[in-house]
Amino acid sequence: MTLHSMTAFAREAETSPVNLIVELRSVNHRYLDCHFKLPDSLRTLETRLREAIAKTIGRGKVDCQIRVADSDSEDTLEINEERLATVLAALDKVGRLSDTLAPADPLALLQFPGVCNAERVEESTVQSAAWSRFELALKNLQESRAREGQQLETFLRRRLDAIEKEVGALREALPALRARQEERLRRRLEELEMTLDEGRIEQELVMLLQKADVDEELDRLDAHIAEATRILDKGGPCGRRLDFLMQELNREANTLSSKATTNDTTQSAVELKVLIEQMREQVQNIE
């Protein structure tokens, strides 16, 4: 299954039979959280729109805005000339009967019943056009989320490879690091001019190596890397699982840092934490 980002934007417009614009915007969120900004003529569509989003998107904050042009500005006005002639004839007759009658107001004539007919777009037509544009916008939004998800997957796999190489290099260097610790201990004893039997030196060395032993941390790092790779291979909504793994990876890197007794180990621990933090920031955007 494809990995999806939670960040995307889609916009679709309709000009006939009604002028409208549909905009969908999604950002990261712990759950699916939908918000709608709709004109009154489309309020009855909200439940249907919400259900469509829930079937397509698993997680993220989704803002849906649909703007419809003012229906009054889109109406086509047709003057009923026969009706207008009848009204004017009636006004003329009244004018001959009364000297105090004011001149007729043209706007009032247009508002007289039957004089001007406005052809309004039916509400069902507006809803049908909005739904059609919304479906296309939702499809484009999901495709955009998938494209960004592929980029995130590539980024994460590269960082996992870098972490795996760092762990492998550190594991290969452990025998040399242990030998260096033993040499350092013996040199220190010589500097202090202390004479200890070989058994005592071995005991001190074992205690020192136990405190600095990182085999267990390296094994757990390998296990977490393998699990993260498995999750990426499986795909689908996996942001929460990856986020949990980032916490586990960071915990092992911190332990590795606390046990570091050489500059090499310290530098490796720092590099691991940088790589893990880079992954953690991007994982926040995965569905």
Secondary structure as UniProt FT lines:
FT   STRAND          8..14
FT   STRAND          20..27
FT   STRAND          32..37
FT   HELIX           40..45
FT   HELIX           46..56
FT   STRAND          60..68
FT   HELIX           71..74
FT   STRAND          76..79
FT   HELIX           81..97
FT   TURN            99..100
FT   HELIX           106..111
FT   TURN            113..115
FT   STRAND          116..119
FT   HELIX           123..191
FT   TURN            192..193
FT   HELIX           198..212
FT   HELIX           215..234
FT   HELIX           239..258
FT   HELIX           263..283
FT   TURN            284..285
//
